[in-house]
């Protein structure tokens, strides 16, 4: 019988993976805010530096 609703098994498999997009976003934000701040290219460094200051993160 075809059903419109997903089975309980498929929902149970998807539920543990809900944290993955949030964790990836936090990791990407960390790389952008802190990793790029150590870049040798001045424009990247200053952009990350200004972003940290605007978000009230200490950087000195």
C-alpha positions, 0 to 999 in steps of 0.5 A, a space after each residue: 500500500 502506498 502511503 503519503 506519510 513517511 514510515 516511522 523507520 525513515 523518520 528515525 533515520 533522519 532525526 539524528 542528522 538534524 544537527 549536521 547543518 548547524 555544526 557545519 555553519 558553526 565551523 564555517 563561521 569559525 573559519 571565516 572569523 578566525 582562520 581568515 584573520 591570520 591570512 597574509 593578504 591584507 584585505 582578507 585580514 582587515 575584513 575579518 578583523 573588522 567583522 570580529 570588532 563589529 560582532 564584539 569579539 575581542 581579537 587583540 
